[in-house]
Amino acid sequence: MLNRPKTKTNVDIYGQQYSIIGTESTSHVRVVASIVDEKMREISSKNPSLDINKLAVLTAVNIVHEYIKLKEDYEKLEKQISEKD
Amino acid sequence: MLNRPKTKTNVDIYGQQYSIIGTESTSHVRVVASIVDEKMREISSKNPSLDINKLAVLTAVNIVHEYIKLKEDYEKLEKQISEKD
C-alpha cells in the first residue's frame, strides 16, 4: 500500500463548511463533495419540507441504492468476463 | 420500463424513523437503510463529537467516494472486455 501524505480539504456542502482529511487528492474530495451537494439539492427540491438532517440521511440512502445497482452491474460484467475465458 | 407498484417501507436509521416510498422491494429498501445506519455508526464511533447532521453528510461523502472507486473499477472491467473482443 502506498503511504500517501494526508490532505486537508475545505468544502462547502449544502451551505455548511467541512474539513475533510484523508489520503485522497483535493480535487477528488471536491468532486465527491459537489456530488453530495448536488444530490441534497435535488432531493430537497422534491421534498421541500425535509429538515437538513433527514435530507442528509435520505441522500445517503439514495447513494447507497445507486451503489448497490452499480455493484450488481459490476458483478454481471465480471461473470461475463469469466464466461469468455 | 416496468410499471412496478409503489411500496412504502418504514425503516429506522440511526434512531430515526423514515418512510421510504418507491418502486423497489421492501427487502431492498431495508438492506439500503441498514448499510446507511451501519456506516453512520462506524463514522460516529471514530468522530464522537459530530452532530447528527454533519454525521449524515459525512456518511454521504463516504459513500459517494466508494461509489466513484467502484465506478472506476467498472470502467476498467468494461475496457478489459472491449479489448478482448
Backbone of each chain as nested JSON, in Angstrom:
{
  "chains": [
    {"id": "A", "residues": [
      {"number": 1, "name": "MET", "atoms": {"N": [0.833, -1.199, 0.0], "CA": [0.0, 0.0, 0.0], "C": [0.872, 1.255, 0.0]}},
      {"number": 2, "name": "LEU", "atoms": {"N": [0.436, 2.243, -0.743], "CA": [1.182, 3.49, -0.786], "C": [0.962, 4.249, 0.521]}},
      {"number": 3, "name": "ASN", "atoms": {"N": [2.038, 4.847, 0.964], "CA": [1.923, 5.653, 2.165], "C": [1.789, 7.121, 1.749]}},
      {"number": 4, "name": "ARG", "atoms": {"N": [0.592, 7.471, 1.289], "CA": [0.39, 8.819, 0.76], "C": [0.225, 9.844, 1.88]}},
      {"number": 5, "name": "PRO", "atoms": {"N": [0.691, 11.067, 1.638], "CA": [0.535, 12.086, 2.676], "C": [-0.942, 12.463, 2.83]}},
      {"number": 6, "name": "LYS", "atoms": {"N": [-1.296, 12.897, 4.033], "CA": [-2.691, 13.291, 4.273], "C": [-2.944, 14.687, 3.733]}},
      {"number": 7, "name": "THR", "atoms": {"N": [-4.133, 14.857, 3.171], "CA": [-4.513, 16.181, 2.689], "C": [-5.69, 16.66, 3.535]}},
      {"number": 8, "name": "LYS", "atoms": {"N": [-5.832, 17.981, 3.628], "CA": [-6.995, 18.545, 4.329], "C": [-7.689, 19.457, 3.33]}},
      {"number": 9, "name": "THR", "atoms": {"N": [-8.933, 19.14, 3.021], "CA": [-9.662, 19.922, 2.02], "C": [-10.893, 20.543, 2.659]}},
      {"number": 10, "name": "ASN", "atoms": {"N": [-11.048, 21.844, 2.481], "CA": [-12.254, 22.519, 2.977], "C": [-13.288, 22.566, 1.863]}},
      {"number": 11, "name": "VAL", "atoms": {"N": [-14.468, 22.046, 2.149], "CA": [-15.526, 22.063, 1.138], "C": [-16.804, 22.628, 1.738]}},
      {"number": 12, "name": "ASP", "atoms": {"N": [-17.689, 23.032, 0.84], "CA": [-18.989, 23.554, 1.256], "C": [-20.049, 22.581, 0.73]}},
      {"number": 13, "name": "ILE", "atoms": {"N": [-20.816, 22.006, 1.639], "CA": [-21.884, 21.102, 1.214], "C": [-23.194, 21.623, 1.785]}},
      {"number": 14, "name": "TYR", "atoms": {"N": [-24.087, 21.964, 0.924], "CA": [-25.408, 22.457, 1.312], "C": [-25.289, 23.602, 2.332]}},
      {"number": 15, "name": "GLY", "atoms": {"N": [-24.378, 24.511, 2.021], "CA": [-24.229, 25.707, 2.85], "C": [-23.441, 25.54, 4.13]}},
      {"number": 16, "name": "GLN", "atoms": {"N": [-22.905, 24.332, 4.359], "CA": [-22.099, 24.132, 5.563], "C": [-20.654, 23.806, 5.196]}},
      {"number": 17, "name": "GLN", "atoms": {"N": [-19.731, 24.242, 6.045], "CA": [-18.309, 24.009, 5.799], "C": [-17.859, 22.691, 6.426]}},
      {"number": 18, "name": "TYR", "atoms": {"N": [-17.081, 21.939, 5.675], "CA": [-16.493, 20.693, 6.199], "C": [-15.004, 20.668, 5.886]}},
      {"number": 19, "name": "SER", "atoms": {"N": [-14.211, 20.19, 6.838], "CA": [-12.786, 19.945, 6.592], "C": [-12.635, 18.453, 6.443]}},
      {"number": 20, "name": "ILE", "atoms": {"N": [-12.244, 18.015, 5.261], "CA": [-12.135, 16.577, 5.044], "C": [-10.66, 16.178, 4.968]}},
      {"number": 21, "name": "ILE", "atoms": {"N": [-10.28, 15.318, 5.897], "CA": [-8.883, 14.894, 5.987], "C": [-8.771, 13.462, 5.485]}},
      {"number": 22, "name": "GLY", "atoms": {"N": [-7.82, 13.216, 4.591], "CA": [-7.666, 11.853, 4.081], "C": [-6.494, 11.783, 3.14]}},
      {"number": 23, "name": "THR", "atoms": {"N": [-6.33, 10.644, 2.511], "CA": [-5.181, 10.477, 1.614], "C": [-5.561, 10.748, 0.155]}},
      {"number": 24, "name": "GLU", "atoms": {"N": [-6.83, 11.081, -0.076], "CA": [-7.259, 11.381, -1.449], "C": [-6.832, 12.788, -1.851]}},
      {"number": 25, "name": "SER", "atoms": {"N": [-6.729, 13.018, -3.166], "CA": [-6.354, 14.345, -3.635], "C": [-7.468, 15.352, -3.341]}},
      {"number": 26, "name": "THR", "atoms": {"N": [-7.059, 16.6, -3.237], "CA": [-8.007, 17.684, -3.007], "C": [-9.068, 17.716, -4.113]}},
      {"number": 27, "name": "SER", "atoms": {"N": [-8.638, 17.483, -5.352], "CA": [-9.602, 17.552, -6.459], "C": [-10.635, 16.422, -6.352]}},
      {"number": 28, "name": "HIS", "atoms": {"N": [-10.211, 15.245, -5.927], "CA": [-11.149, 14.134, -5.744], "C": [-12.175, 14.484, -4.649]}},
      {"number": 29, "name": "VAL", "atoms": {"N": [-11.67, 15.023, -3.538], "CA": [-12.569, 15.381, -2.424], "C": [-13.583, 16.428, -2.89]}},
      {"number": 30, "name": "ARG", "atoms": {"N": [-13.128, 17.382, -3.701], "CA": [-14.046, 18.419, -4.199], "C": [-15.132, 17.83, -5.103]}},
      {"number": 31, "name": "VAL", "atoms": {"N": [-14.745, 16.863, -5.93], "CA": [-15.732, 16.212, -6.802], "C": [-16.772, 15.484, -5.945]}},
      {"number": 32, "name": "VAL", "atoms": {"N": [-16.287, 14.72, -4.962], "CA": [-17.194, 13.973, -4.08], "C": [-18.157, 14.939, -3.381]}},
      {"number": 33, "name": "ALA", "atoms": {"N": [-17.606, 16.015, -2.819], "CA": [-18.437, 16.985, -2.094], "C": [-19.48, 17.607, -3.019]}},
      {"number": 34, "name": "SER", "atoms": {"N": [-19.094, 17.903, -4.249], "CA": [-20.052, 18.552, -5.157], "C": [-21.172, 17.582, -5.557]}},
      {"number": 35, "name": "ILE", "atoms": {"N": [-20.853, 16.278, -5.629], "CA": [-21.906, 15.291, -5.925], "C": [-22.908, 15.23, -4.766]}},
      {"number": 36, "name": "VAL", "atoms": {"N": [-22.39, 15.224, -3.524], "CA": [-23.288, 15.174, -2.353], "C": [-24.144, 16.438, -2.31]}},
      {"number": 37, "name": "ASP", "atoms": {"N": [-23.52, 17.581, -2.523], "CA": [-24.231, 18.86, -2.51], "C": [-25.367, 18.86, -3.542]}},
      {"number": 38, "name": "GLU", "atoms": {"N": [-25.028, 18.437, -4.746], "CA": [-25.995, 18.403, -5.854], "C": [-27.173, 17.468, -5.535]}},
      {"number": 39, "name": "LYS", "atoms": {"N": [-26.821, 16.289, -5.012], "CA": [-27.839, 15.288, -4.648], "C": [-28.765, 15.822, -3.558]}},
      {"number": 40, "name": "MET", "atoms": {"N": [-28.183, 16.508, -2.563], "CA": [-29.005, 17.061, -1.484], "C": [-29.965, 18.107, -2.039]}},
      {"number": 41, "name": "ARG", "atoms": {"N": [-29.484, 18.936, -2.953], "CA": [-30.342, 19.97, -3.543], "C": [-31.452, 19.348, -4.394]}},
      {"number": 42, "name": "GLU", "atoms": {"N": [-31.103, 18.267, -5.088], "CA": [-32.086, 17.573, -5.927], "C": [-33.207, 16.983, -5.054]}},
      {"number": 43, "name": "ILE", "atoms": {"N": [-32.811, 16.296, -3.966], "CA": [-33.813, 15.674, -3.083], "C": [-34.623, 16.751, -2.365]}},
      {"number": 44, "name": "SER", "atoms": {"N": [-33.952, 17.822, -1.955], "CA": [-34.633, 18.913, -1.26], "C": [-35.679, 19.588, -2.154]}},
      {"number": 45, "name": "SER", "atoms": {"N": [-35.358, 19.712, -3.446], "CA": [-36.307, 20.381, -4.347], "C": [-37.582, 19.548, -4.516]}},
      {"number": 46, "name": "LYS", "atoms": {"N": [-37.425, 18.212, -4.379], "CA": [-38.607, 17.342, -4.479], "C": [-39.353, 17.219, -3.151]}},
      {"number": 47, "name": "ASN", "atoms": {"N": [-38.64, 17.475, -2.042], "CA": [-39.24, 17.35, -0.698], "C": [-38.87, 18.588, 0.117]}},
      {"number": 48, "name": "PRO", "atoms": {"N": [-39.473, 19.733, -0.204], "CA": [-39.034, 20.987, 0.434], "C": [-39.251, 21.042, 1.946]}},
      {"number": 49, "name": "SER", "atoms": {"N": [-40.093, 20.151, 2.482], "CA": [-40.358, 20.237, 3.924], "C": [-39.336, 19.466, 4.771]}},
      {"number": 50, "name": "LEU", "atoms": {"N": [-38.406, 18.753, 4.135], "CA": [-37.436, 17.949, 4.896], "C": [-36.439, 18.822, 5.661]}},
      {"number": 51, "name": "ASP", "atoms": {"N": [-36.159, 18.465, 6.922], "CA": [-35.089, 19.18, 7.619], "C": [-33.744, 18.642, 7.122]}},
      {"number": 52, "name": "ILE", "atoms": {"N": [-32.684, 19.411, 7.382], "CA": [-31.375, 19.105, 6.796], "C": [-30.848, 17.73, 7.227]}},
      {"number": 53, "name": "ASN", "atoms": {"N": [-31.175, 17.354, 8.446], "CA": [-30.709, 16.079, 8.969], "C": [-31.347, 14.904, 8.208]}},
      {"number": 54, "name": "LYS", "atoms": {"N": [-32.668, 14.951, 8.065], "CA": [-33.352, 13.894, 7.298], "C": [-32.927, 13.936, 5.838]}},
      {"number": 55, "name": "LEU", "atoms": {"N": [-32.745, 15.144, 5.33], "CA": [-32.316, 15.308, 3.939], "C": [-30.966, 14.619, 3.706]}},
      {"number": 56, "name": "ALA", "atoms": {"N": [-30.038, 14.82, 4.643], "CA": [-28.712, 14.209, 4.501], "C": [-28.816, 12.68, 4.581]}},
      {"number": 57, "name": "VAL", "atoms": {"N": [-29.647, 12.187, 5.487], "CA": [-29.799, 10.723, 5.618], "C": [-30.424, 10.163, 4.336]}},
      {"number": 58, "name": "LEU", "atoms": {"N": [-31.443, 10.826, 3.814], "CA": [-32.089, 10.332, 2.591], "C": [-31.149, 10.436, 1.386]}},
      {"number": 59, "name": "THR", "atoms": {"N": [-30.259, 11.399, 1.42], "CA": [-29.241, 11.492, 0.361], "C": [-28.333, 10.268, 0.43]}},
      {"number": 60, "name": "ALA", "atoms": {"N": [-27.926, 9.924, 1.646], "CA": [-27.083, 8.731, 1.826], "C": [-27.825, 7.476, 1.365]}},
      {"number": 61, "name": "VAL", "atoms": {"N": [-29.116, 7.39, 1.682], "CA": [-29.941, 6.235, 1.261], "C": [-29.94, 6.135, -0.269]}},
      {"number": 62, "name": "ASN", "atoms": {"N": [-30.144, 7.269, -0.891], "CA": [-30.173, 7.338, -2.348], "C": [-28.868, 6.866, -2.98]}},
      {"number": 63, "name": "ILE", "atoms": {"N": [-27.773, 7.309, -2.392], "CA": [-26.46, 6.964, -2.954], "C": [-26.152, 5.48, -2.73]}},
      {"number": 64, "name": "VAL", "atoms": {"N": [-26.521, 4.956, -1.571], "CA": [-26.301, 3.508, -1.322], "C": [-27.113, 2.695, -2.322]}},
      {"number": 65, "name": "HIS", "atoms": {"N": [-28.33, 3.146, -2.591], "CA": [-29.169, 2.448, -3.582], "C": [-28.446, 2.408, -4.935]}},
      {"number": 66, "name": "GLU", "atoms": {"N": [-27.911, 3.542, -5.356], "CA": [-27.185, 3.585, -6.64], "C": [-25.918, 2.74, -6.592]}},
      {"number": 67, "name": "TYR", "atoms": {"N": [-25.272, 2.718, -5.428], "CA": [-24.061, 1.9, -5.256], "C": [-24.39, 0.425, -5.462]}},
      {"number": 68, "name": "ILE", "atoms": {"N": [-25.48, -0.02, -4.86], "CA": [-25.865, -1.437, -4.966], "C": [-26.195, -1.798, -6.421]}},
      {"number": 69, "name": "LYS", "atoms": {"N": [-26.885, -0.888, -7.119], "CA": [-27.199, -1.149, -8.528], "C": [-25.917, -1.29, -9.348]}},
      {"number": 70, "name": "LEU", "atoms": {"N": [-24.968, -0.383, -9.106], "CA": [-23.696, -0.426, -9.842], "C": [-22.93, -1.709, -9.505]}},
      {"number": 71, "name": "LYS", "atoms": {"N": [-22.985, -2.098, -8.237], "CA": [-22.312, -3.32, -7.776], "C": [-22.878, -4.534, -8.515]}},
      {"number": 72, "name": "GLU", "atoms": {"N": [-24.195, -4.55, -8.687], "CA": [-24.838, -5.663, -9.411], "C": [-24.374, -5.691, -10.868]}},
      {"number": 73, "name": "ASP", "atoms": {"N": [-24.297, -4.505, -11.486], "CA": [-23.817, -4.415, -12.871], "C": [-22.363, -4.875, -12.96]}},
      {"number": 74, "name": "TYR", "atoms": {"N": [-21.587, -4.501, -11.951], "CA": [-20.173, -4.878, -11.916], "C": [-20.045, -6.406, -11.864]}},
      {"number": 75, "name": "GLU", "atoms": {"N": [-20.859, -7.011, -11.019], "CA": [-20.804, -8.48, -10.89], "C": [-21.237, -9.195, -12.168]}},
      {"number": 76, "name": "LYS", "atoms": {"N": [-22.206, -8.6, -12.86], "CA": [-22.64, -9.177, -14.146], "C": [-21.494, -9.144, -15.148]}},
      {"number": 77, "name": "LEU", "atoms": {"N": [-20.782, -8.016, -15.161], "CA": [-19.663, -7.834, -16.078], "C": [-18.544, -8.826, -15.759]}},
      {"number": 78, "name": "GLU", "atoms": {"N": [-18.29, -9.012, -14.465], "CA": [-17.253, -9.973, -14.031], "C": [-17.602, -11.379, -14.507]}},
      {"number": 79, "name": "LYS", "atoms": {"N": [-18.896, -11.704, -14.402], "CA": [-19.367, -13.025, -14.798], "C": [-19.17, -13.199, -16.307]}},
      {"number": 80, "name": "GLN", "atoms": {"N": [-19.502, -12.134, -17.031], "CA": [-19.356, -12.127, -18.482], "C": [-17.897, -12.401, -18.869]}},
      {"number": 81, "name": "ILE", "atoms": {"N": [-16.971, -11.79, -18.145], "CA": [-15.538, -11.981, -18.415], "C": [-15.133, -13.414, -18.112]}},
      {"number": 82, "name": "SER", "atoms": {"N": [-15.59, -13.951, -16.981], "CA": [-15.157, -15.307, -16.614], "C": [-15.742, -16.343, -17.574]}},
      {"number": 83, "name": "GLU", "atoms": {"N": [-16.916, -16.042, -18.142], "CA": [-17.514, -16.972, -19.112], "C": [-16.773, -16.947, -20.451]}},
      {"number": 84, "name": "LYS", "atoms": {"N": [-16.146, -15.816, -20.751], "CA": [-15.393, -15.683, -22.002], "C": [-14.072, -16.449, -21.949]}},
      {"number": 85, "name": "ASP", "atoms": {"N": [-13.527, -16.584, -20.718], "CA": [-12.21, -17.216, -20.588], "C": [-12.263, -18.707, -20.869]}}
    ]},
    {"id": "B", "residues": [
      {"number": 1, "name": "MET", "atoms": {"N": [-39.886, 0.147, -19.892], "CA": [-39.742, 0.174, -18.436], "C": [-40.937, -0.508, -17.76]}},
      {"number": 2, "name": "LEU", "atoms": {"N": [-40.625, -1.244, -16.721], "CA": [-41.695, -1.908, -15.984], "C": [-42.467, -0.885, -15.153]}},
      {"number": 3, "name": "ASN", "atoms": {"N": [-43.754, -1.073, -15.112], "CA": [-44.567, -0.177, -14.311], "C": [-44.847, -0.855, -12.975]}},
      {"number": 4, "name": "ARG", "atoms": {"N": [-43.826, -0.85, -12.113], "CA": [-43.965, -1.569, -10.855], "C": [-44.765, -0.778, -9.837]}},
      {"number": 5, "name": "PRO", "atoms": {"N": [-45.517, -1.48, -8.987], "CA": [-46.298, -0.759, -7.983], "C": [-45.384, -0.111, -6.942]}},
      {"number": 6, "name": "LYS", "atoms": {"N": [-45.867, 0.973, -6.359], "CA": [-45.061, 1.659, -5.345], "C": [-45.16, 0.931, -4.008]}},
      {"number": 7, "name": "THR", "atoms": {"N": [-44.044, 0.88, -3.302], "CA": [-44.053, 0.28, -1.967], "C": [-43.723, 1.383, -0.962]}},
      {"number": 8, "name": "LYS", "atoms": {"N": [-44.189, 1.19, 0.272], "CA": [-43.837, 2.132, 1.345], "C": [-43.176, 1.308, 2.439]}},
      {"number": 9, "name": "THR", "atoms": {"N": [-41.933, 1.622, 2.737], "CA": [-41.211, 0.837, 3.732], "C": [-40.793, 1.739, 4.886]}},
      {"number": 10, "name": "ASN", "atoms": {"N": [-41.114, 1.319, 6.114], "CA": [-40.682, 2.073, 7.288], "C": [-39.363, 1.5, 7.779]}},
      {"number": 11, "name": "VAL", "atoms": {"N": [-38.371, 2.359, 7.889], "CA": [-37.077, 1.893, 8.375], "C": [-36.584, 2.796, 9.496]}},
      {"number": 12, "name": "ASP", "atoms": {"N": [-35.631, 2.281, 10.251], "CA": [-35.021, 3.022, 11.337], "C": [-33.55, 3.233, 10.958]}},
      {"number": 13, "name": "ILE", "atoms": {"N": [-33.146, 4.477, 10.866], "CA": [-31.742, 4.769, 10.568], "C": [-31.212, 5.685, 11.66]}},
      {"number": 14, "name": "TYR", "atoms": {"N": [-30.217, 5.178, 12.361], "CA": [-29.568, 5.935, 13.429], "C": [-30.613, 6.508, 14.407]}},
      {"number": 15, "name": "GLY", "atoms": {"N": [-31.548, 5.644, 14.754], "CA": [-32.546, 6.012, 15.764], "C": [-33.707, 6.861, 15.276]}},
      {"number": 16, "name": "GLN", "atoms": {"N": [-33.738, 7.144, 13.972], "CA": [-34.863, 7.928, 13.451], "C": [-35.676, 7.101, 12.466]}},
      {"number": 17, "name": "GLN", "atoms": {"N": [-36.978, 7.376, 12.447], "CA": [-37.879, 6.644, 11.562], "C": [-37.998, 7.337, 10.206]}},
      {"number": 18, "name": "TYR", "atoms": {"N": [-37.968, 6.548, 9.165], "CA": [-38.163, 7.081, 7.805], "C": [-39.166, 6.205, 7.059]}},
      {"number": 19, "name": "SER", "atoms": {"N": [-40.049, 6.851, 6.293], "CA": [-40.932, 6.126, 5.387], "C": [-40.385, 6.302, 3.999]}},
      {"number": 20, "name": "ILE", "atoms": {"N": [-39.957, 5.22, 3.396], "CA": [-39.365, 5.348, 2.07], "C": [-40.316, 4.769, 1.027]}},
      {"number": 21, "name": "ILE", "atoms": {"N": [-40.698, 5.649, 0.113], "CA": [-41.664, 5.27, -0.915], "C": [-40.934, 5.144, -2.244]}},
      {"number": 22, "name": "GLY", "atoms": {"N": [-41.164, 4.038, -2.941], "CA": [-40.504, 3.853, -4.229], "C": [-40.955, 2.566, -4.881]}},
      {"number": 23, "name": "THR", "atoms": {"N": [-40.292, 2.242, -5.988], "CA": [-40.701, 1.027, -6.705], "C": [-39.816, -0.166, -6.339]}},
      {"number": 24, "name": "GLU", "atoms": {"N": [-38.865, 0.062, -5.441], "CA": [-38.004, -1.047, -5.025], "C": [-38.716, -1.923, -3.999]}},
      {"number": 25, "name": "SER", "atoms": {"N": [-38.25, -3.175, -3.899], "CA": [-38.866, -4.083, -2.926], "C": [-38.533, -3.628, -1.503]}},
      {"number": 26, "name": "THR", "atoms": {"N": [-39.423, -4.004, -0.589], "CA": [-39.214, -3.688, 0.817], "C": [-37.879, -4.247, 1.309]}},
      {"number": 27, "name": "SER", "atoms": {"N": [-37.523, -5.448, 0.86], "CA": [-36.274, -6.05, 1.344], "C": [-35.066, -5.253, 0.844]}},
      {"number": 28, "name": "HIS", "atoms": {"N": [-35.136, -4.761, -0.38], "CA": [-34.036, -3.938, -0.902], "C": [-33.894, -2.654, -0.077]}},
      {"number": 29, "name": "VAL", "atoms": {"N": [-35.033, -2.009, 0.195], "CA": [-35.002, -0.761, 0.979], "C": [-34.41, -1.016, 2.363]}},
      {"number": 30, "name": "ARG", "atoms": {"N": [-34.763, -2.167, 2.955], "CA": [-34.227, -2.484, 4.284], "C": [-32.716, -2.681, 4.258]}},
      {"number": 31, "name": "VAL", "atoms": {"N": [-32.225, -3.342, 3.209], "CA": [-30.771, -3.543, 3.078], "C": [-30.073, -2.183, 2.956]}},
      {"number": 32, "name": "VAL", "atoms": {"N": [-30.617, -1.322, 2.085], "CA": [-30.035, 0.005, 1.88], "C": [-30.009, 0.775, 3.208]}},
      {"number": 33, "name": "ALA", "atoms": {"N": [-31.126, 0.779, 3.917], "CA": [-31.215, 1.507, 5.189], "C": [-30.216, 0.96, 6.202]}},
      {"number": 34, "name": "SER", "atoms": {"N": [-30.04, -0.358, 6.229], "CA": [-29.124, -0.924, 7.222], "C": [-27.672, -0.576, 6.885]}},
      {"number": 35, "name": "ILE", "atoms": {"N": [-27.36, -0.447, 5.608], "CA": [-25.996, -0.04, 5.227], "C": [-25.736, 1.405, 5.681]}},
      {"number": 36, "name": "VAL", "atoms": {"N": [-26.734, 2.284, 5.467], "CA": [-26.574, 3.685, 5.882], "C": [-26.433, 3.763, 7.408]}},
      {"number": 37, "name": "ASP", "atoms": {"N": [-27.278, 3.033, 8.118], "CA": [-27.244, 3.012, 9.579], "C": [-25.869, 2.569, 10.078]}},
      {"number": 38, "name": "GLU", "atoms": {"N": [-25.38, 1.475, 9.501], "CA": [-24.084, 0.904, 9.9], "C": [-22.946, 1.901, 9.642]}},
      {"number": 39, "name": "LYS", "atoms": {"N": [-22.986, 2.514, 8.464], "CA": [-21.955, 3.485, 8.081], "C": [-21.979, 4.686, 9.028]}},
      {"number": 40, "name": "MET", "atoms": {"N": [-23.179, 5.154, 9.376], "CA": [-23.279, 6.292, 10.298], "C": [-22.686, 5.928, 11.657]}},
      {"number": 41, "name": "ARG", "atoms": {"N": [-22.965, 4.713, 12.124], "CA": [-22.423, 4.285, 13.43], "C": [-20.903, 4.152, 13.376]}},
      {"number": 42, "name": "GLU", "atoms": {"N": [-20.406, 3.667, 12.25], "CA": [-18.957, 3.499, 12.079], "C": [-18.256, 4.878, 12.123]}},
      {"number": 43, "name": "ILE", "atoms": {"N": [-18.819, 5.841, 11.365], "CA": [-18.21, 7.181, 11.322], "C": [-18.353, 7.879, 12.674]}},
      {"number": 44, "name": "SER", "atoms": {"N": [-19.501, 7.695, 13.303], "CA": [-19.731, 8.307, 14.603], "C": [-18.762, 7.772, 15.663]}},
      {"number": 45, "name": "SER", "atoms": {"N": [-18.444, 6.467, 15.583], "CA": [-17.542, 5.896, 16.595], "C": [-16.132, 6.473, 16.456]}},
      {"number": 46, "name": "LYS", "atoms": {"N": [-15.789, 6.872, 15.212], "CA": [-14.452, 7.463, 15.01], "C": [-14.452, 8.962, 15.293]}},
      {"number": 47, "name": "ASN", "atoms": {"N": [-15.64, 9.592, 15.238], "CA": [-15.762, 11.048, 15.446], "C": [-16.935, 11.313, 16.39]}},
      {"number": 48, "name": "PRO", "atoms": {"N": [-16.75, 10.986, 17.672], "CA": [-17.907, 11.044, 18.587], "C": [-18.478, 12.445, 18.791]}},
      {"number": 49, "name": "SER", "atoms": {"N": [-17.736, 13.496, 18.424], "CA": [-18.239, 14.844, 18.68], "C": [-19.129, 15.38, 17.546]}},
      {"number": 50, "name": "LEU", "atoms": {"N": [-19.247, 14.629, 16.458], "CA": [-20.059, 15.101, 15.319], "C": [-21.541, 15.151, 15.646]}},
      {"number": 51, "name": "ASP", "atoms": {"N": [-22.218, 16.237, 15.245], "CA": [-23.673, 16.243, 15.398], "C": [-24.287, 15.398, 14.274]}},
      {"number": 52, "name": "ILE", "atoms": {"N": [-25.537, 15.002, 14.448], "CA": [-26.169, 14.039, 13.53], "C": [-26.225, 14.557, 12.09]}},
      {"number": 53, "name": "ASN", "atoms": {"N": [-26.399, 15.84, 11.955], "CA": [-26.497, 16.45, 10.631], "C": [-25.163, 16.325, 9.877]}},
      {"number": 54, "name": "LYS", "atoms": {"N": [-24.074, 16.721, 10.531], "CA": [-22.753, 16.593, 9.888], "C": [-22.416, 15.12, 9.675]}},
      {"number": 55, "name": "LEU", "atoms": {"N": [-22.805, 14.297, 10.642], "CA": [-22.549, 12.862, 10.525], "C": [-23.219, 12.286, 9.276]}},
      {"number": 56, "name": "ALA", "atoms": {"N": [-24.46, 12.683, 9.045], "CA": [-25.186, 12.18, 7.87], "C": [-24.54, 12.676, 6.582]}},
      {"number": 57, "name": "VAL", "atoms": {"N": [-24.118, 13.939, 6.571], "CA": [-23.47, 14.48, 5.362], "C": [-22.153, 13.745, 5.117]}},
      {"number": 58, "name": "LEU", "atoms": {"N": [-21.371, 13.537, 6.183], "CA": [-20.088, 12.843, 6.0], "C": [-20.291, 11.38, 5.599]}},
      {"number": 59, "name": "THR", "atoms": {"N": [-21.392, 10.792, 6.026], "CA": [-21.718, 9.428, 5.586], "C": [-21.974, 9.432, 4.078]}},
      {"number": 60, "name": "ALA", "atoms": {"N": [-22.727, 10.431, 3.628], "CA": [-22.995, 10.546, 2.186], "C": [-21.684, 10.757, 1.413]}},
      {"number": 61, "name": "VAL", "atoms": {"N": [-20.793, 11.582, 1.965], "CA": [-19.488, 11.829, 1.322], "C": [-18.732, 10.505, 1.182]}},
      {"number": 62, "name": "ASN", "atoms": {"N": [-18.719, 9.763, 2.259], "CA": [-18.033, 8.473, 2.285], "C": [-18.56, 7.507, 1.233]}},
      {"number": 63, "name": "ILE", "atoms": {"N": [-19.879, 7.482, 1.116], "CA": [-20.494, 6.54, 0.177], "C": [-20.253, 6.983, -1.267]}},
      {"number": 64, "name": "VAL", "atoms": {"N": [-20.303, 8.297, -1.519], "CA": [-20.014, 8.777, -2.882], "C": [-18.571, 8.428, -3.25]}},
      {"number": 65, "name": "HIS", "atoms": {"N": [-17.67, 8.577, -2.281], "CA": [-16.267, 8.211, -2.533], "C": [-16.167, 6.735, -2.954]}},
      {"number": 66, "name": "GLU", "atoms": {"N": [-16.853, 5.869, -2.225], "CA": [-16.828, 4.428, -2.573], "C": [-17.499, 4.168, -3.924]}},
      {"number": 67, "name": "TYR", "atoms": {"N": [-18.548, 4.937, -4.205], "CA": [-19.246, 4.797, -5.489], "C": [-18.286, 5.117, -6.643]}},
      {"number": 68, "name": "ILE", "atoms": {"N": [-17.542, 6.215, -6.493], "CA": [-16.615, 6.628, -7.561], "C": [-15.527, 5.573, -7.764]}},
      {"number": 69, "name": "LYS", "atoms": {"N": [-15.019, 5.006, -6.664], "CA": [-13.99, 3.964, -6.79], "C": [-14.542, 2.755, -7.544]}},
      {"number": 70, "name": "LEU", "atoms": {"N": [-15.767, 2.359, -7.192], "CA": [-16.399, 1.212, -7.857], "C": [-16.636, 1.522, -9.341]}},
      {"number": 71, "name": "LYS", "atoms": {"N": [-17.043, 2.75, -9.616], "CA": [-17.289, 3.187, -10.996], "C": [-16.002, 3.085, -11.822]}},
      {"number": 72, "name": "GLU", "atoms": {"N": [-14.88, 3.461, -11.214], "CA": [-13.585, 3.365, -11.906], "C": [-13.245, 1.9, -12.192]}},
      {"number": 73, "name": "ASP", "atoms": {"N": [-13.492, 1.042, -11.206], "CA": [-13.237, -0.396, -11.397], "C": [-14.14, -0.937, -12.5]}},
      {"number": 74, "name": "TYR", "atoms": {"N": [-15.381, -0.472, -12.51], "CA": [-16.351, -0.913, -13.522], "C": [-15.855, -0.537, -14.919]}},
      {"number": 75, "name": "GLU", "atoms": {"N": [-15.369, 0.687, -15.027], "CA": [-14.879, 1.15, -16.333], "C": [-13.642, 0.381, -16.791]}},
      {"number": 76, "name": "LYS", "atoms": {"N": [-12.787, 0.017, -15.838], "CA": [-11.602, -0.799, -16.172], "C": [-12.044, -2.151, -16.723]}},
      {"number": 77, "name": "LEU", "atoms": {"N": [-13.051, -2.729, -16.069], "CA": [-13.568, -4.035, -16.467], "C": [-14.195, -3.956, -17.864]}},
      {"number": 78, "name": "GLU", "atoms": {"N": [-14.931, -2.885, -18.121], "CA": [-15.54, -2.675, -19.446], "C": [-14.463, -2.59, -20.525]}},
      {"number": 79, "name": "LYS", "atoms": {"N": [-13.372, -1.891, -20.2], "CA": [-12.267, -1.713, -21.129], "C": [-11.633, -3.081, -21.415]}},
      {"number": 80, "name": "GLN", "atoms": {"N": [-11.468, -3.855, -20.348], "CA": [-10.888, -5.195, -20.455], "C": [-11.728, -6.052, -21.405]}},
      {"number": 81, "name": "ILE", "atoms": {"N": [-13.056, -5.949, -21.296], "CA": [-13.967, -6.714, -22.162], "C": [-13.833, -6.244, -23.598]}},
      {"number": 82, "name": "SER", "atoms": {"N": [-13.806, -4.941, -23.815], "CA": [-13.757, -4.445, -25.191], "C": [-12.415, -4.803, -25.85]}},
      {"number": 83, "name": "GLU", "atoms": {"N": [-11.355, -4.896, -25.049], "CA": [-10.05, -5.283, -25.614], "C": [-9.997, -6.754, -25.983]}},
      {"number": 84, "name": "LYS", "atoms": {"N": [-10.795, -7.549, -25.287], "CA": [-10.828, -8.996, -25.572], "C": [-11.557, -9.295, -26.866]}},
      {"number": 85, "name": "ASP", "atoms": {"N": [-12.513, -8.405, -27.2], "CA": [-13.355, -8.655, -28.385], "C": [-12.569, -8.498, -29.694]}}
    ]}
  ]
}
